[in-house]
């Protein structure tokens, strides 16, 4: 199937899941995770009406920016971001979804300040407490959000999470529910209904994520096909 046909199928699945949960499909933003897909694939997704594109790797994103691969759609950074690469990302993307430490938050603030911009971000939650994964542990999320609120050049729009890859469906659902609860708690205590984005769900679980309250899903292989790693 073509990328356009895949996007249509994913949108139909999102709509069905949203209606099951008593939600409007228009509430959900579809981000095409375009890692390891070239500029032509990105352009095809944009032509088919993708809401945004998301990149995981700074080097790949930079190369495709030079090819104008993302013209016509917002660009998000959705992968692990090293502090020494923030200057290549801040100001280039509309949203950094993977801010998972105070150190990274500070680096983004410093870089955005030099650019005289306000960079929109999501705080990443390490909901599975995985040692090899970045993100705020649940009990450190509120202090992280408080630190972000003190910054002049970052704006927190919400939360992002990736449950452990080995989790089965029931575990995944519990993780989604926990992050939704953290989102609501943070909104009530600090942001007073100002949060907009709960980014969770990928190709294998985006429908469950929508049922659990996600407002944004990041879908790669279900749109672009299997990635071929070298």
Protein Blocks (a to p, Z undefined) as FASTA:
>chain_A
ZZklmmmmmmmmmmmmmmmnopafklpccdddfehiafklmmmmmmnopabdcdfbfklm
mmmmmnommgoiacddfbdcdfklmmmmgopambdfbbcbfklmmmmmmmmmmnopacdd
dddddfkopakbgcddfklmmmmmmmmmmpmkbccfbdcddddfklcfklmmmmmmmmmm
mmmmmmmmmnnopafbdceddfklmmmmmmnopabdcdfklmnopaddZZ
